[in-house]
């Protein structure tokens, strides 16, 4: 018979699963960089120690306090790469031809926003929006519905609470036009400043509770490594990314490097 020394104290603090990775210029404007592997958060610091010749060691301050996030990107999106790399690149896009969309179906519940399926290549609001309810009745903007563009450049539709045309939970049909990008180009060299980025890892469990790590001021630490896989290989290109966070002195002491936010373990 096994003599166990303890039992699980808090089962909900045993973590499973990976994370969503978001990067942005600030915490209110984060971009989901998509599928990745090798997601890792590491904190490092040195505890300074002074050794007088005639007394015991004296513990000094914490120095070189950093926090690093490493991932292997699967979605090699040039605009996301430029965001991660902190402004050391130029990104140019070429617009394609306009595309018309008719009768795109969505359901508006309450006053929550719903993304349209397609977006403008430049991240602006789609054009020529026409909304009708399930019976074909025309809805009026700012009376029955509102339009907004989210942080990822998608146009979103939301119901106005007082609408008499669109009821909560009702299906709607949306006509609009959008212009996708035909191509995108990243070029580099000559821009020597790397701007810090906020990087956030979010693990959401089956109950919808989050375990979240946010590094406030992280800078890209390495050049691009684009290894092209074999034609008959079964794995994609996976450029490694390393973002190292340093102390942000503009924040309150004690909250200048990173935050771990936990809804799962309480």
N, C-alpha and C positions, 0 to 999 in steps of 0.2 A: 504494500500500500504506500502510495506517495504521500509524504508529509509536506504539503505546501506551506510556505512561510507567510503567505498573505493572500488576499483576494482582491479583485478589482474594486477600487474605491469609487471611481467615477467613470462608468462605461462610456459616457458621452464625450469624454476627453481623449478617447482612442480614435485617431484620425485615419480616414480612408479617402482615397480619391486624389485627383490631380487638382488643377486650378485654372481659372480663366486669367489671362494675362492682359493687363491694360497699361498703356503708356500715354502720357500727355504732358502738356506744358504746365498744367495745374490740376488740382484734384477735381475741379468741376468740368474739365474737358479731357476725358480719357477715351482712348481708342482701343478697342479689342483687337489684338493682333492675331487672333485666331488659333489654329491648331499648332501645338508644339509638343516636344518631349524634353526630358532632362531638366525639368523645372526645379530650380534649387534656390533657396534663400540661405545666406550665410552672414553671420555677424562676426566681426573681428575687432579686437582692441588690445592695447598693451597697458598693463598696470605698472606704472613707473615705480621703481624701488631705488632708494638711496642707501648706501652703506657707509656710514661714518667709520672712521678708524677706531673710535673708542666707545661705540654704542651699537646696540642692535639695529637691524635694518629698519628703515623708515619707509612706510608705504606712501608713495606719491600719488599724483592724480592719474586718472585714465587718459591715455593719449592714443592718437591714431585710431579713433573709433570710426569704423566703417560698416556698411551693410551692402552685400553684393547679391544681385539676382542674376542667375544664369539660365538661359533657355536655348533650345535648338528650334528655330523657326521652321515650320513646314510651308507656310504660306509666304512666299517670297514676293511680297507686295512692296513695290519701290517707294510708294508714298509713306508706308509704315516704316520702312527702313530709314528713310530720310528723317522721319520724326524721331526715331530711336537714336539716330546718330547726332542729333542735337544741333542741326543747323550748319554742318560743315559741307553740305551738298546743295546743288541746285536741282529742282524737280520741275520739268516742263511736261505739259499734257497737250495733246492735239485732239480737238473735239471731232466726234464722228457726225453721222447724220441723225437728225431728229427722228424719234420713234413715237408713234401714236398708240395709246393704250385705251381700249374700250371695255367697259363693264367689268372692271377689276373688282371682285367681291371682297368685302370686309364686314366685320361685325363690330359695332361700337357699343361698349358696355360702360355705363356710367359716363364719366367725363374723361376716361383714360385715352391716351393717344395710341394710334395704331399706325405702323409704318406702311407706306406704299411699297409695292414689290420692287420698283425700280427707282433709280436716283439719277440726278444730273451728274455728269462727270466732274463738274467744278464744285459740287456740293451745295449748290443753290436750290431754291424751291423749284419743283417741276412746274411746267407751264400749262395754261388752258384747263384748269381744274373744273370739272363739272361733277356734282354729286347728286344722286337721286336715291330715294328710299326704295324699299323692296317692291312698292307698288308703282314706281315710276314717277313719283312726285319730286319736283325739283327742290333741293335744299339750298338755303341761302348762307353764304359765308358770313361768319361772325354773328349770325342769328340762329342758325341751326348747327353749324359746325365751325371749328377753327382749324387753322393750318400752322404747323411749326416745322422747323428743320432741326433734327437732332445732331448730336456731336459727331456722328459718323456721316453726316451729309444726306440722310434720308428724309424725305418729306413725310410728315405724319399728319393724320386727320384725327380730330377729337370732337366728340359731341358736346354741344352747348346744353347745359342742364335744363334750360327753359325752352328748348326746342319743341315745337308742336308737330314737326315733320318727322324727325328721327327720334324714336323712342329707345330707351336703354335696352340693349340686347338685340336690336333690330339689325338686319343685314342692310348694307348699302352697296351701291355700284358707283365706281369712280372712273371717269374718263379724264385723261391728261396726256401730255406729251413730255418726253424727256430726251436729252441729248447725252449719250454716253461718250466716254473718251475712246478715241480710236487707238491711241498709243500713249505711253508715258516714258519719259527719259530721266534718268538720274545721272548727273555728272558731278565730279568731285575734283578738288585740288585748288588751293589758294585761299580758302576760307579756313582760318586757323582757330576759331573759337568754337568750343563745344559747350553748348548750353545744357544746364541740368534738366532732367525730366523727372516727373513723378512716375513711379512704376508701382503697380498694384497687382497682387496675387489674391484671387478669391476662390475659395473652396466652398461649394454649396452642397449640403447633405440632402438626403431623401426627404427630410422634413422642411426643406427650403431655408434652413438656417446657415448663416455664413461664418466662415473662419477666414479672416482677411488680413493680409500684410501689406502695408503701404510704406514705401520708401520715398521720402520727400524730395530729395535733390540728388538724383543719380545720373552719372555721366557715362557715356559709352567708353569702353576700355580697349577696344581692339578694332582692327581693320576687317573688311569683309573677307570671308572664306566661303567661296561658292564652289563646292566640289560637285561636278556634274556626274551623276551616277551612270552606270552602264545601261545601254539600251535595253538589255534583257533583265535588268535588276528589278527588284520589287520594293525599293525604298526611294523616296524622293530626295531632292536637294534639301539639306537641313543646315543652313548657316548658323553657327553658334553666335550667341549674343551675350555679352557681359556688361551689366550696368552696375557701377559702384557708387553707392550713396555716401555722401560726406555730410558733416554737420552743417545745418542751415541756421546761421546765427540770427536770422530774422524771426525765427520761431522762439517760443518760450523754452527756456532751459528745462531739460528733462523730456522735451518733445521735439527735438531738433534733428533726429535721424530717421526713426521709423516708428510705426504704430502697429500693434497686433490687436485686432478687434475680433471678439469671439461671441457669437450667439449660440454656438453648439454646446459649449461646456458649462453653461450656467443652468 
